[in-house]
Amino acid sequence: MSSWGEDSWEDIPNADSVHSTEPPADMPVRLLEYIPGFPVWNDSGCAYVQATAYDLDANFKHLSFGRHAECALDSLTATFNLPGLLGGFSVTDCLFLDCETTGLGRSSLPFLIGVGTFETLADIDSRVLKRNADGSLVLGEGVVNPGPTGSGDAPTHFVIRQLFAWHPREECAVLQVLQDLATSRPVWATFNGDAFDIPLIRARYHTNLIYFPELPLNDPFTHHAASRLDLLPLARKLWRRRIGSCSLSNCEHAVLGLARAQQDVPGSLIPGMYRQYIETGRVHDMVRVFYHNRQDIVTMPFLLERMVQAAEAGADLAGEDALSLAVVAFNNGNPERASALLHAAIQALHSQPAQADAFRLLALHYKRQGDWGRAVRLWERWISTAMVDTVHPYIELAKYHEWQSKDLDQADTYTRWAMYVRESSPFRHPPQTAAELQHRLTRISRKKRRLARS
């Protein structure tokens, strides 16, 4: 026997699904105590909503919210070759979405869906239910849906609404609240949402409509003309070379310098925590799940802002990031920007292992253009650094002098240097490298003998 009865609203009759704002009779009483919020009734049932507002004039830890309004997405769109519909919008036009589920399959229940939007709020003091330690405000009723963008008023708060299926039967109620929220913004921003969150939520809309065709559910990801922006692929292209794993938590730590509180919970434990909540009615662990979901959303605007700044920065980037953006620029057919970024990367990565990649890519670019002078200077500069543990620049110089400058003595010298480097670090090179170098040296020696006879 579960303890739902012990924590239920025993003295409250079943609420009217149209007019009442009271919680359902079997909702755990301590839900409102531990997770201040309010019930939202609709034709599909009753969802539970916690709304948290962050003042844009205040800082979130050491980060400033105020700069988001200045971050247009145009440069990001051009740099990463994103859909043109994102152009003309800014970070404050985005709806940031993240969900917690009972598993990874399409049949999993998205029991907690968090939605973050930039809004203009006035006279909110009377609606404050709780003041959090980080300065954010938990708001009561009256903030169910955000106002539309484009009203002309500058946003004052970043508001996160967390839609909770306090009982599995209320999934449809959560989805109905979500469809009203989702249509309020022209851009949906997620972190791995294209691969997980959005396909899962769409599947749940369609599944529930099969079983409950009378419900007013309307998949907003199909019927609302908004642009989608998944931050995970951009994070991997921009930061993976520097920080390794591009999980959201690692990006928070390595890029933003944020550390989560001890009440945070690993995402892998969240499905079990929800199942335990359903079995026992105890809400203690749900406090940690709400915190985890809220932190996922509140950091996404900051990460998006950093991405926009990186797209605009050019020479001011960290060396690894400049190198990563150069690869993006090459892939998008912008060799001029790529070469400028590679020059910046070479300067910033002085005596670091990643500098070799910058030398290799930039020299290859000049080689393909037929600009042998610049290519040769780069290979020679690469050799002069302390981090040369590859035969690549020596082989390129040997090839240049054998086939372009016809200086066979130089070609012989660089080939022998390549053989020495290969012997010094044999496990860094393919097994056939030694045979290829010996073949090259034999050919150059034969050419020199033939030239001497003539």
C-alpha positions as CSV (number, residue, x, y, z in Angstrom):
1,M,0.0,0.0,0.0
2,S,1.5,3.3,-1.0
3,S,1.5,6.4,1.1
4,W,-0.4,8.5,-1.4
5,G,-3.4,8.5,1.0
6,E,-1.2,9.9,3.8
7,D,-0.1,12.9,1.8
8,S,-3.4,13.6,-0.2
9,W,-5.8,16.5,-0.1
10,E,-8.3,14.5,1.8
11,D,-10.6,17.4,2.7
12,I,-10.8,18.9,-0.8
13,P,-13.4,17.5,-3.2
14,N,-12.5,16.5,-6.7
15,A,-11.9,19.8,-8.5
16,D,-14.0,21.0,-11.4
17,S,-11.9,20.6,-14.5
18,V,-13.1,23.9,-15.9
19,H,-13.4,26.4,-13.1
20,S,-11.5,25.3,-10.1
21,T,-7.9,26.2,-9.3
22,E,-7.7,23.8,-6.4
23,P,-5.4,20.7,-6.6
24,P,-6.9,17.3,-7.2
25,A,-7.9,15.3,-4.2
26,D,-5.1,12.7,-4.6
27,M,-2.2,15.1,-5.2
28,P,0.4,14.7,-2.5
29,V,0.1,17.5,0.0
30,R,3.8,17.9,0.4
31,L,4.3,18.6,-3.3
32,L,3.3,22.2,-2.8
33,E,5.4,22.4,0.4
34,Y,8.7,21.1,-1.1
35,I,8.1,22.3,-4.7
36,P,6.1,25.5,-4.5
37,G,3.9,25.8,-7.6
38,F,0.3,25.6,-8.7
39,P,-2.1,23.2,-10.5
40,V,-3.2,24.0,-14.0
41,W,-6.4,22.5,-15.1
42,N,-7.3,22.0,-18.8
43,D,-9.5,19.6,-20.8
44,S,-6.9,16.9,-20.5
45,G,-6.5,16.9,-16.7
46,C,-4.4,18.7,-14.2
47,A,-0.7,19.5,-14.6
48,Y,1.5,20.9,-11.8
49,V,3.6,23.9,-12.7
50,Q,6.5,25.6,-10.9
51,A,7.5,29.0,-12.4
52,T,10.9,30.4,-11.5
53,A,11.9,33.9,-12.6
54,Y,15.5,35.2,-12.9
55,D,15.9,39.0,-12.9
56,L,17.9,40.1,-16.0
57,D,19.4,43.0,-14.0
58,A,21.0,40.5,-11.6
59,N,23.8,38.0,-12.1
60,F,23.4,34.2,-12.2
61,K,26.4,33.3,-10.1
62,H,29.2,35.1,-11.9
63,L,27.4,35.4,-15.2
64,S,25.3,38.3,-16.4
65,F,21.9,37.8,-17.9
66,G,21.7,41.3,-19.3
67,R,23.8,40.6,-22.4
68,H,21.5,38.1,-23.9
69,A,19.3,40.8,-25.5
70,E,22.3,42.0,-27.6
71,C,23.1,38.5,-29.0
72,A,21.6,38.2,-32.5
73,L,21.7,34.8,-34.1
74,D,22.8,36.1,-37.6
75,S,26.5,35.4,-37.1
76,L,25.8,32.0,-35.7
77,T,23.6,31.2,-38.7
78,A,26.3,32.3,-41.1
79,T,29.2,30.5,-39.3
80,F,27.5,27.1,-38.9
81,N,25.4,27.3,-42.0
82,L,22.2,27.0,-40.1
83,P,18.7,27.4,-41.6
84,G,18.2,31.0,-42.8
85,L,15.0,31.3,-40.8
86,L,17.1,31.8,-37.6
87,G,18.5,35.0,-39.0
88,G,16.9,38.1,-37.6
89,F,16.3,36.6,-34.2
90,S,18.2,36.9,-31.0
91,V,18.8,34.8,-27.9
92,T,15.8,36.4,-26.2
93,D,13.5,35.2,-29.0
94,C,14.2,31.5,-28.1
95,L,12.2,29.1,-26.1
96,F,14.6,26.8,-24.2
97,L,13.2,23.3,-23.7
98,D,14.5,20.2,-21.7
99,C,12.6,17.2,-20.4
100,E,13.1,14.5,-17.9
101,T,11.8,11.0,-18.8
102,T,11.3,7.5,-17.4
103,G,13.7,6.1,-20.0
104,L,15.3,6.5,-23.4
105,G,12.7,4.9,-25.6
106,R,9.9,6.6,-27.6
107,S,7.4,5.0,-25.2
108,S,9.0,6.7,-22.2
109,L,6.9,9.2,-20.2
110,P,8.2,12.8,-20.3
111,F,7.1,13.5,-16.7
112,L,8.8,16.8,-16.3
113,I,9.1,19.3,-19.2
114,G,11.0,22.6,-18.5
115,V,10.4,25.6,-20.7
116,G,12.5,28.8,-20.4
117,T,11.5,32.2,-22.1
118,F,12.6,35.8,-21.8
119,E,9.6,37.9,-20.7
120,T,8.6,41.3,-19.4
121,L,7.1,41.0,-16.0
122,A,5.8,43.8,-13.8
123,D,4.5,43.9,-10.2
124,I,5.6,40.3,-9.5
125,D,6.3,40.8,-5.8
126,S,2.7,39.9,-4.9
127,R,3.0,36.6,-6.7
128,V,6.3,35.4,-5.1
129,L,5.9,32.0,-3.3
130,K,9.6,31.6,-2.5
131,R,13.0,33.3,-2.9
132,N,15.7,30.9,-3.8
133,A,19.3,31.1,-2.6
134,D,20.5,32.0,-6.2
135,G,18.3,35.1,-6.2
136,S,15.5,33.6,-8.4
137,L,11.9,33.9,-7.5
138,V,9.3,31.1,-7.5
139,L,6.0,32.6,-8.7
140,G,2.4,31.6,-8.1
141,E,-0.6,31.6,-10.4
142,G,-0.9,34.2,-13.1
143,V,2.2,33.2,-15.0
144,V,0.9,30.2,-16.8
145,N,1.6,31.4,-20.3
146,P,4.3,33.9,-21.5
147,G,3.4,36.9,-23.5
148,P,4.3,37.0,-27.2
149,T,7.6,38.5,-28.3
150,G,7.8,41.6,-30.4
151,S,5.7,43.8,-28.0
152,G,8.5,46.4,-28.0
153,D,9.2,46.1,-24.3
154,A,12.6,44.9,-23.3
155,P,12.5,41.6,-21.3
156,T,13.0,41.9,-17.6
157,H,13.2,38.2,-16.5
158,F,14.1,34.8,-17.7
159,V,11.2,32.6,-16.6
160,I,11.4,28.8,-16.4
161,R,8.1,26.9,-16.2
162,Q,8.4,23.3,-15.2
163,L,5.4,21.2,-16.2
164,F,5.1,18.1,-13.9
165,A,3.0,15.0,-14.5
166,W,2.5,14.6,-10.7
167,H,0.6,11.3,-11.7
168,P,1.2,9.4,-14.9
169,R,-2.4,9.9,-15.9
170,E,-1.7,13.7,-16.2
171,E,0.7,13.3,-19.1
172,C,-1.9,14.7,-21.5
173,A,-2.5,17.7,-19.3
174,V,1.2,18.5,-19.4
175,L,1.3,18.1,-23.1
176,Q,-1.7,20.4,-23.5
177,V,0.1,23.1,-21.4
178,L,3.2,22.6,-23.5
179,Q,1.5,23.2,-26.8
180,D,0.2,26.6,-25.5
181,L,3.7,27.5,-24.4
182,A,5.5,26.3,-27.5
183,T,3.6,28.6,-29.9
184,S,4.7,31.7,-28.0
185,R,8.3,31.9,-29.5
186,P,9.7,31.6,-33.0
187,V,12.8,29.6,-32.1
188,W,13.0,26.4,-30.0
189,A,16.4,25.8,-28.5
190,T,17.4,22.5,-27.0
191,F,20.5,20.5,-26.1
192,N,20.3,17.2,-28.0
193,G,16.6,18.0,-28.6
194,D,16.6,17.0,-32.3
195,A,17.8,13.5,-31.4
196,F,15.9,13.0,-28.1
197,D,13.5,15.5,-26.5
198,I,11.5,16.6,-29.6
199,P,11.1,13.2,-31.2
200,L,10.0,11.8,-27.8
201,I,7.5,14.5,-27.1
202,R,6.1,14.3,-30.7
203,A,5.7,10.5,-30.2
204,R,3.8,11.1,-27.0
205,Y,1.4,13.5,-28.6
206,H,0.6,11.0,-31.4
207,T,0.4,8.1,-29.1
208,N,-2.1,9.8,-26.7
209,L,-4.2,11.0,-29.6
210,I,-4.6,7.4,-30.7
211,Y,-5.9,6.4,-27.3
212,F,-7.7,9.6,-26.5
213,P,-8.8,11.2,-29.8
214,E,-11.3,13.4,-28.0
215,L,-8.5,15.4,-26.3
216,P,-7.5,18.8,-27.7
217,L,-3.9,17.8,-28.2
218,N,-2.0,19.4,-31.1
219,D,1.6,18.6,-31.7
220,P,3.3,22.0,-31.8
221,F,6.5,20.7,-33.3
222,T,4.5,19.7,-36.4
223,H,1.9,22.5,-36.7
224,H,3.8,25.6,-35.5
225,A,6.2,27.3,-37.9
226,A,9.1,27.7,-35.6
227,S,12.8,27.2,-36.2
228,R,14.7,24.5,-34.2
229,L,18.2,25.1,-32.8
230,D,20.0,22.1,-31.2
231,L,23.0,23.4,-29.2
232,L,24.7,20.0,-28.9
233,P,26.0,19.7,-32.5
234,L,27.2,23.3,-32.3
235,A,29.0,22.6,-29.0
236,R,30.7,19.6,-30.4
237,K,31.9,21.5,-33.5
238,L,33.1,24.4,-31.4
239,W,34.4,23.0,-28.1
240,R,35.1,19.3,-28.3
241,R,38.7,19.9,-29.3
242,R,39.3,21.9,-26.1
243,I,37.0,20.3,-23.5
244,G,36.5,16.7,-24.7
245,S,33.0,15.6,-23.6
246,C,30.3,18.1,-24.7
247,S,27.7,16.9,-22.3
248,L,25.7,19.8,-20.9
249,S,27.2,19.5,-17.4
250,N,30.8,19.5,-18.8
251,C,30.0,22.5,-21.0
252,E,28.7,24.3,-17.9
253,H,31.9,23.6,-16.1
254,A,34.5,24.0,-18.8
255,V,33.0,26.8,-20.8
256,L,30.9,28.8,-18.3
257,G,32.9,28.0,-15.2
258,L,29.8,26.8,-13.3
259,A,29.5,24.1,-10.7
260,R,26.2,22.7,-9.6
261,A,25.1,22.4,-6.0
262,Q,25.2,19.1,-4.2
263,Q,21.5,18.7,-4.5
264,D,21.9,18.0,-8.3
265,V,21.4,14.4,-9.4
266,P,22.9,12.4,-12.3
267,G,20.5,12.1,-15.1
268,S,20.8,8.3,-15.1
269,L,19.1,8.2,-11.6
270,I,16.1,10.4,-12.5
271,P,13.9,7.6,-14.0
272,G,14.2,5.6,-10.8
273,M,13.5,8.6,-8.6
274,Y,10.3,9.2,-10.5
275,R,9.2,5.6,-10.2
276,Q,9.9,5.7,-6.5
277,Y,7.9,8.9,-6.1
278,I,4.9,7.2,-7.9
279,E,5.2,4.2,-5.6
280,T,5.5,6.1,-2.3
281,G,4.1,9.6,-2.9
282,R,7.2,11.1,-1.2
283,V,8.5,14.2,-3.0
284,H,11.9,14.7,-1.5
285,D,13.8,13.3,-4.5
286,M,11.7,15.3,-6.9
287,V,13.1,18.5,-5.4
288,R,16.5,17.3,-6.8
289,V,15.0,16.4,-10.2
290,F,13.4,19.8,-10.5
291,Y,16.7,21.5,-9.6
292,H,18.5,19.4,-12.3
293,N,16.0,20.3,-14.9
294,R,16.0,23.9,-14.0
295,Q,19.8,24.1,-14.1
296,D,19.8,22.5,-17.6
297,I,17.6,25.2,-18.9
298,V,19.0,28.3,-17.1
299,T,22.5,27.6,-18.5
300,M,21.4,27.1,-22.2
301,P,21.0,30.8,-22.9
302,F,24.5,31.4,-21.6
303,L,26.0,28.6,-23.8
304,L,24.1,30.0,-26.8
305,E,25.5,33.5,-26.0
306,R,29.0,32.1,-25.9
307,M,28.4,30.4,-29.2
308,V,27.3,33.7,-30.8
309,Q,30.3,35.5,-29.3
310,A,32.6,32.8,-30.7
311,A,31.1,33.2,-34.2
312,E,31.8,36.9,-34.0
313,A,35.1,36.9,-32.2
314,G,37.6,35.6,-34.7
315,A,41.1,36.3,-33.4
316,D,40.0,36.7,-29.8
317,L,39.1,33.0,-29.5
318,A,41.0,30.3,-27.5
319,G,43.4,28.5,-29.8
320,E,41.5,25.2,-30.0
321,D,38.2,27.0,-30.6
322,A,39.7,29.0,-33.5
323,L,41.0,25.8,-35.0
324,S,37.6,24.2,-34.6
325,L,35.8,27.1,-36.3
326,A,38.4,27.0,-39.1
327,V,37.4,23.4,-39.8
328,V,33.7,24.6,-39.9
329,A,34.6,27.4,-42.2
330,F,36.5,25.1,-44.6
331,N,33.5,22.7,-44.6
332,N,31.1,25.5,-45.4
333,G,33.2,26.8,-48.3
334,N,34.7,29.9,-46.6
335,P,38.5,29.4,-47.0
336,E,39.3,33.1,-46.4
337,R,37.7,33.0,-42.9
338,A,39.3,29.6,-42.3
339,S,42.8,30.8,-43.1
340,A,42.4,33.9,-40.8
341,L,41.2,31.6,-38.0
342,L,44.1,29.2,-38.5
343,H,46.6,32.0,-38.3
344,A,45.0,33.1,-35.0
345,A,45.1,29.5,-33.8
346,I,48.8,29.1,-34.6
347,Q,49.6,32.2,-32.6
348,A,47.4,31.2,-29.6
349,L,48.5,27.5,-29.5
350,H,52.2,28.2,-29.1
351,S,54.1,25.0,-28.3
352,Q,50.8,23.1,-27.7
353,P,50.0,19.8,-29.5
354,A,46.9,21.2,-31.3
355,Q,49.2,23.7,-33.0
356,A,50.3,20.9,-35.4
357,D,46.8,20.5,-36.7
358,A,46.6,24.3,-37.4
359,F,49.9,24.2,-39.3
360,R,48.9,21.1,-41.3
361,L,45.5,22.6,-42.3
362,L,46.8,26.0,-43.2
363,A,49.8,24.7,-45.2
364,L,47.4,22.3,-47.0
365,H,45.2,25.2,-47.9
366,Y,48.1,27.2,-49.4
367,K,49.4,24.1,-51.2
368,R,46.0,23.5,-52.9
369,Q,46.0,27.1,-53.9
370,G,49.4,26.7,-55.5
371,D,50.9,29.3,-53.1
372,W,54.1,27.3,-52.5
373,G,55.9,30.1,-50.8
374,R,53.5,30.4,-47.9
375,A,53.1,26.6,-47.7
376,V,56.9,26.1,-47.4
377,R,57.3,28.9,-44.8
378,L,54.6,27.2,-42.7
379,W,56.2,23.8,-42.9
380,E,59.6,25.3,-42.0
381,R,58.0,27.2,-39.1
382,W,56.3,24.1,-38.0
383,I,59.6,22.2,-37.9
384,S,61.1,25.0,-35.8
385,T,58.6,24.5,-33.0
386,A,59.3,22.2,-30.0
387,M,56.2,20.1,-30.6
388,V,57.2,18.3,-33.8
389,D,56.7,14.5,-33.3
390,T,55.3,13.8,-36.8
391,V,57.0,13.2,-40.1
392,H,54.4,15.3,-42.0
393,P,56.2,18.6,-42.4
394,Y,59.5,16.9,-43.4
395,I,57.8,14.8,-46.0
396,E,55.9,17.8,-47.4
397,L,59.2,19.7,-47.7
398,A,60.9,16.7,-49.2
399,K,58.2,16.5,-51.8
400,Y,58.3,20.2,-52.6
401,H,62.1,20.2,-53.1
402,E,62.0,17.0,-55.2
403,W,59.2,18.0,-57.5
404,Q,58.9,21.8,-57.4
405,S,62.2,23.4,-56.6
406,K,64.2,20.5,-58.0
407,D,66.7,20.8,-55.1
408,L,67.5,17.2,-54.6
409,D,70.0,17.8,-51.8
410,Q,67.3,19.5,-49.7
411,A,64.9,16.7,-50.6
412,D,67.4,14.2,-49.4
413,T,68.0,16.1,-46.2
414,Y,64.3,16.4,-45.3
415,T,63.7,12.7,-46.1
416,R,66.5,11.7,-43.8
417,W,65.1,13.9,-41.1
418,A,61.7,12.3,-41.5
419,M,63.3,8.9,-41.1
420,Y,65.0,10.0,-37.9
421,V,61.7,11.4,-36.5
422,R,59.9,8.2,-37.4
423,E,62.6,6.1,-35.7
424,S,62.4,8.3,-32.6
425,S,58.6,7.7,-32.2
426,P,57.8,4.6,-34.2
427,F,54.4,4.0,-32.6
428,R,53.1,7.4,-33.7
429,H,53.3,6.5,-37.4
430,P,51.8,3.7,-39.6
431,P,54.0,0.7,-40.1
432,Q,54.4,1.4,-43.9
433,T,55.9,4.8,-43.2
434,A,59.4,3.4,-42.9
435,A,59.1,1.6,-46.3
436,E,57.7,4.7,-48.0
437,L,60.5,6.9,-46.7
438,Q,63.1,4.4,-47.8
439,H,61.5,4.2,-51.2
440,R,61.6,8.1,-51.4
441,L,65.2,8.2,-50.4
442,T,66.2,5.6,-52.9
443,R,64.4,7.5,-55.7
444,I,66.1,10.8,-54.7
445,S,69.5,9.1,-54.6
446,R,69.0,7.6,-58.1
447,K,68.0,11.0,-59.4
448,K,71.1,12.6,-57.9
449,R,73.4,9.9,-59.5
450,R,71.7,10.4,-62.8
451,L,72.1,14.2,-62.6
452,A,75.8,13.8,-61.6
453,R,76.5,11.6,-64.6
454,S,74.9,14.1,-66.9
